[in-house]
């Protein structure tokens, strides 16, 4: 039986390659039917925003990668309620439907997974 993996993405989408790498790990794991969850935390919640303008920074849009997560079997998607609120993001304006978790919910989530990677 495969061990479950939680990927915690804490970086904004355009500060470097970290956000894309987190998505790539999730997509690769999903392609191999690994039980994977993805948590967007801190500035990582900016990846979920539909108001991104990547062309301004001559970057590729991460929206397509985000939309591909469920198609690759990565359906356990979470975001920190506090992180969204602190950054003025509304759940209705996100690329994906995510389960919002408070601090207690985040602790419980991490405890459910066998392995955790933070990027």
BAFI-273333 format. One record per residue: chain; x, y, z of N, C-alpha, C in turn. Coordinates in pm, 1 decimal. Example, Ala and Ser with C-alpha at 12.3 -4.5 7.8 and 13.67 -1.06 7.14 Angstrom:
<atoms>
('A',(1319.0,-569.0,780.0),(1230.0,-450.0,780.0),(1320.0,-330.0,780.0))
('A',(1285.0,-225.0,708.0),(1367.0,-106.0,714.0),(1290.0,3.0,787.0))
</atoms>
This chain:
<atoms>
('A',(83.4,-118.1,0.0),(0.0,0.0,0.0),(88.4,125.2,0.0))
('A',(54.3,222.4,-80.9),(131.1,346.1,-91.1),(111.6,433.3,31.7))
('A',(216.9,500.3,68.1),(205.8,596.0,177.5),(144.4,724.3,123.9))
('A',(65.7,788.1,207.3),(2.3,912.6,166.0),(101.6,1027.6,178.5))
('A',(84.2,1126.6,92.2),(175.9,1239.8,85.7),(96.2,1370.1,84.8))
('A',(133.8,1460.5,173.1),(76.7,1595.2,174.2),(184.6,1691.4,127.9))
('A',(152.1,1770.1,26.5),(243.4,1872.6,-22.7),(191.5,2006.6,26.2))
('A',(273.6,2076.7,102.3),(237.3,2209.0,152.4),(309.9,2311.8,67.8))
('A',(233.7,2392.1,-3.5),(290.4,2494.2,-90.7),(275.2,2630.2,-23.0))
('A',(388.7,2691.3,12.3),(387.9,2815.8,90.0),(438.3,2936.8,11.5))
('A',(477.0,2917.9,-112.5),(538.4,3026.2,-189.8),(439.7,3086.6,-288.8))
('A',(450.2,3217.2,-312.2),(363.7,3279.7,-413.3),(402.4,3228.2,-552.3))
('A',(315.5,3245.0,-648.4),(337.4,3182.7,-778.9),(457.2,3235.0,-857.3))
('A',(499.1,3357.3,-838.2),(600.1,3414.1,-927.6),(727.1,3457.2,-856.2))
('A',(756.2,3403.8,-738.8),(878.0,3442.8,-667.5),(995.1,3351.5,-699.9))
('A',(973.1,3254.2,-784.2),(1076.6,3157.8,-820.9),(1010.7,3028.7,-862.9))
('A',(1088.9,2922.4,-877.2),(1034.2,2797.3,-929.2),(959.8,2711.4,-826.2))
('A',(959.7,2749.2,-700.9),(907.6,2662.6,-594.7),(760.3,2628.3,-612.5))
('A',(677.2,2723.2,-646.2),(533.6,2696.4,-661.8),(509.7,2596.1,-774.6))
('A',(577.3,2614.6,-885.4),(563.2,2522.4,-998.7),(615.5,2384.4,-961.2))
('A',(725.0,2378.2,-885.4),(780.3,2249.1,-844.6),(682.3,2173.3,-755.2))
('A',(614.8,2243.9,-665.4),(515.2,2178.9,-579.1),(403.1,2118.6,-663.0))
('A',(357.1,2193.5,-762.1),(252.1,2142.4,-850.8),(302.8,2024.3,-933.5))
('A',(426.0,2031.4,-979.2),(482.6,1921.2,-1057.8),(492.2,1793.3,-975.2))
('A',(532.4,1805.4,-848.8),(540.0,1688.7,-760.9),(401.1,1627.6,-743.2))
('A',(302.5,1713.2,-721.3),(165.3,1664.1,-703.1),(114.8,1594.9,-828.8))
('A',(139.4,1653.5,-944.5),(93.1,1594.5,-1070.3),(163.9,1461.7,-1098.1))
('A',(293.4,1456.2,-1071.5),(368.1,1332.2,-1094.2),(318.9,1222.4,-1000.2))
('A',(299.6,1255.1,-875.0),(249.5,1156.5,-779.8),(110.5,1108.6,-815.3))
('A',(27.5,1201.5,-858.4),(-107.7,1165.4,-899.4),(-108.4,1073.4,-1019.9))
('A',(-14.0,1094.4,-1111.8),(-4.7,1008.5,-1230.1),(27.8,864.6,-1191.8))
('A',(91.9,846.0,-1076.5),(126.0,712.0,-1028.2),(28.9,662.7,-921.9))
('A',(-86.6,726.2,-915.1),(-193.7,686.4,-823.6),(-153.3,687.4,-676.5))
('A',(-62.1,776.0,-639.6),(-27.7,790.9,-498.8),(-137.2,872.9,-430.6))
('A',(-170.9,841.5,-306.6),(-268.4,923.5,-233.8),(-203.3,1056.0,-192.2))
('A',(-240.0,1162.6,-263.4),(-175.4,1292.8,-244.1),(-278.9,1398.0,-207.7))
('A',(-240.4,1482.9,-114.1),(-317.2,1602.0,-80.7),(-228.4,1722.5,-101.0))
('A',(-289.0,1836.3,-124.9),(-212.1,1958.6,-143.3),(-273.6,2068.8,-58.4))
('A',(-187.9,2133.5,20.2),(-229.9,2241.5,109.0),(-162.4,2370.1,65.6))
('A',(-241.5,2473.8,44.2),(-190.7,2606.0,10.9),(-192.7,2688.7,138.5))
('A',(-75.5,2734.0,178.8),(-57.5,2798.5,308.7),(25.1,2925.0,291.2))
('A',(6.0,3020.8,377.7),(80.4,3147.8,373.6),(67.8,3209.4,234.1))
('A',(178.6,3257.1,174.3),(170.5,3319.5,42.4),(137.5,3220.6,-68.2))
('A',(140.0,3092.4,-37.8),(101.4,2990.4,-135.6),(-42.5,3004.4,-181.4))
('A',(-127.3,3066.4,-99.3),(-267.3,3084.3,-140.0),(-279.5,3176.6,-260.8))
('A',(-178.2,3260.3,-286.3),(-181.7,3346.2,-404.6),(-183.4,3263.9,-533.9))
('A',(-134.8,3140.1,-529.1),(-139.7,3053.0,-647.0),(-283.0,3027.4,-690.2))
('A',(-375.1,3031.5,-596.5),(-515.0,3000.4,-623.8),(-593.1,3118.8,-681.2))
('A',(-537.3,3237.5,-674.8),(-607.9,3357.9,-717.2),(-629.2,3360.4,-868.4))
('A',(-749.8,3395.9,-908.0),(-779.4,3409.9,-1051.0),(-733.0,3544.8,-1105.2))
('A',(-688.2,3635.0,-1018.2),(-649.4,3770.3,-1059.3),(-501.2,3781.5,-1095.1))
('A',(-435.3,3671.0,-1118.7),(-293.4,3675.2,-1151.6),(-271.6,3729.0,-1292.6))
('A',(-157.1,3794.0,-1312.5),(-119.2,3844.9,-1444.0),(23.8,3801.5,-1472.8))
('A',(45.3,3674.3,-1502.6),(181.2,3623.5,-1519.5),(255.8,3683.1,-1639.2))
('A',(183.8,3723.2,-1742.9),(250.1,3779.0,-1861.2),(326.7,3905.5,-1826.3))
('A',(279.3,3979.5,-1727.6),(347.3,4101.5,-1684.4),(490.0,4071.0,-1640.2))
('A',(509.2,3954.0,-1580.5),(641.2,3912.0,-1532.3),(708.1,3814.1,-1628.6))
('A',(651.7,3800.5,-1748.5),(701.5,3707.9,-1849.5),(709.8,3565.4,-1794.0))
('A',(602.6,3523.6,-1728.6),(593.1,3390.3,-1669.8),(475.9,3316.1,-1734.1))
('A',(476.1,3184.2,-1718.3),(362.7,3103.7,-1763.0),(257.7,3100.1,-1653.1))
('A',(133.6,3094.0,-1693.3),(22.2,3087.9,-1599.9),(17.0,2950.4,-1533.2))
('A',(5.0,2947.3,-1401.6),(-5.4,2821.8,-1328.0),(-148.4,2767.6,-1327.0))
('A',(-242.3,2844.0,-1378.7),(-383.1,2804.1,-1376.5),(-408.0,2669.7,-1441.9))
('A',(-342.4,2642.1,-1553.2),(-361.8,2513.9,-1621.6),(-312.6,2398.4,-1534.8))
('A',(-199.6,2418.0,-1466.9),(-147.8,2314.1,-1377.5),(-244.3,2290.5,-1262.0))
('A',(-298.1,2398.3,-1207.7),(-393.3,2385.2,-1097.5),(-517.7,2308.8,-1142.9))
('A',(-568.5,2343.6,-1261.2),(-688.0,2277.2,-1312.4),(-662.7,2129.1,-1341.1))
('A',(-537.5,2092.7,-1367.4),(-504.0,1953.5,-1398.2),(-496.7,1865.8,-1273.6))
('A',(-482.5,1924.5,-1156.3),(-467.7,1844.1,-1034.3),(-577.7,1738.4,-1018.9))
('A',(-705.6,1774.3,-1024.6),(-809.7,1671.6,-1011.0),(-806.2,1566.0,-1121.6))
('A',(-766.1,1605.6,-1242.2),(-757.4,1509.3,-1352.2),(-648.1,1405.3,-1328.4))
('A',(-548.5,1441.1,-1248.1),(-439.9,1349.4,-1214.4),(-464.8,1279.0,-1081.0))
('A',(-584.2,1291.4,-1029.9),(-619.1,1221.1,-907.1),(-586.2,1295.2,-779.8))
('A',(-541.1,1419.5,-792.0),(-510.8,1500.1,-672.8),(-635.5,1582.7,-643.1))
('A',(-724.3,1522.7,-565.0),(-853.3,1585.2,-538.0),(-864.1,1638.6,-395.7))
('A',(-768.3,1604.6,-311.4),(-769.0,1652.1,-173.1),(-691.3,1783.1,-168.4))
('A',(-763.8,1892.6,-187.2),(-703.3,2025.4,-195.9),(-753.0,2110.6,-79.9))
('A',(-659.2,2176.4,-13.2),(-690.9,2251.2,107.5),(-623.4,2388.0,103.3))
('A',(-681.4,2480.9,177.4),(-620.2,2612.6,195.0),(-647.8,2659.8,336.9))
('A',(-557.9,2739.2,387.2),(-571.0,2796.8,520.7),(-668.1,2914.7,515.8))
('A',(-769.5,2907.2,598.7),(-865.2,3017.5,608.5),(-792.9,3146.0,648.1))
('A',(-704.8,3134.7,745.3),(-633.1,3253.4,792.9),(-544.7,3312.7,683.4))
('A',(-475.4,3227.3,607.5),(-389.6,3277.1,499.8),(-470.3,3353.0,394.9))
('A',(-587.7,3300.4,358.7),(-672.5,3370.5,262.6),(-719.2,3504.5,317.9))
('A',(-765.9,3505.2,442.5),(-816.0,3628.2,503.2),(-706.6,3733.0,515.5))
('A',(-587.7,3693.9,559.5),(-477.7,3789.0,576.5),(-435.0,3851.3,444.4))
('A',(-460.5,3782.5,333.8),(-419.0,3831.8,203.1),(-535.2,3887.3,121.5))
('A',(-651.8,3895.9,183.3),(-767.8,3955.6,118.5),(-823.7,3874.6,3.0))
('A',(-806.1,3744.7,4.9),(-857.7,3659.1,-101.9),(-989.7,3596.2,-59.6))
('A',(-1082.8,3587.6,-153.5),(-1213.2,3529.0,-126.4),(-1221.5,3391.9,-192.9))
('A',(-1285.2,3297.9,-126.4),(-1296.2,3162.2,-177.3),(-1364.1,3158.0,-314.1))
('A',(-1458.4,3246.6,-338.9),(-1531.6,3247.8,-466.0),(-1442.7,3288.9,-583.4))
('A',(-1328.1,3349.3,-556.2),(-1240.3,3398.8,-663.5),(-1112.5,3316.3,-674.4))
('A',(-1123.5,3186.6,-648.7),(-1008.2,3098.0,-657.0),(-1018.6,3009.3,-780.2))
('A',(-904.2,2967.2,-834.2),(-899.6,2877.5,-950.1),(-966.7,2744.1,-922.6))
('A',(-955.2,2695.6,-798.7),(-1002.2,2562.2,-763.4),(-1092.6,2566.0,-642.3))
('A',(-1176.1,2464.9,-633.6),(-1253.2,2446.0,-511.1),(-1160.3,2378.4,-410.7))
('A',(-1139.5,2442.8,-298.6),(-1053.8,2388.8,-194.3),(-1132.0,2383.6,-64.1))
('A',(-1092.6,2292.2,22.1),(-1151.6,2286.2,155.5),(-1074.5,2383.5,244.0))
('A',(-1145.8,2475.4,305.2),(-1081.2,2571.9,393.6),(-1068.0,2513.6,533.2))
('A',(-950.8,2535.2,592.6),(-923.6,2480.6,724.6),(-874.0,2589.7,819.2))
('A',(-923.8,2584.3,943.2),(-871.2,2672.6,1046.4),(-744.1,2609.2,1102.3))
('A',(-683.1,2672.5,1203.0),(-556.7,2623.3,1256.3),(-567.9,2482.2,1312.4))
('A',(-676.1,2451.6,1381.4),(-695.1,2316.2,1435.5),(-711.0,2215.7,1322.2))
('A',(-780.9,2254.9,1218.2),(-798.9,2167.8,1102.4),(-667.8,2141.1,1029.8))
('A',(-579.7,2241.2,1025.8),(-448.7,2222.7,962.8),(-365.9,2120.1,1038.8))
('A',(-368.6,2129.5,1170.6),(-294.8,2034.6,1254.2),(-346.0,1892.6,1232.1))
('A',(-476.5,1877.3,1228.9),(-536.4,1745.4,1206.8),(-502.9,1693.1,1067.8))
('A',(-502.3,1781.4,969.4),(-471.1,1741.0,832.1),(-330.2,1684.3,822.8))
('A',(-233.9,1756.2,875.8),(-94.4,1711.5,869.4),(-78.6,1576.2,938.3))
('A',(-148.7,1556.6,1047.5),(-138.7,1431.5,1123.2),(-195.5,1312.5,1045.1))
('A',(-285.7,1336.5,949.1),(-347.2,1228.9,871.1),(-255.6,1169.7,764.9))
('A',(-153.0,1241.9,725.1),(-67.2,1197.7,615.7),(58.8,1130.5,668.1))
('A',(104.8,1029.6,593.8),(226.2,957.3,631.3),(350.8,1041.2,610.0))
('A',(352.7,1116.5,500.4),(470.2,1198.1,466.3),(422.1,1338.2,429.7))
('A',(505.7,1437.2,463.7),(471.5,1577.2,435.5),(593.9,1644.5,372.6))
('A',(570.4,1712.4,262.9),(675.1,1792.8,197.1),(629.3,1937.5,201.1))
('A',(717.2,2025.4,244.4),(686.2,2168.4,246.5),(778.1,2239.5,148.8))
('A',(718.8,2312.9,56.0),(795.9,2390.0,-42.7),(756.3,2535.5,-35.5))
</atoms>
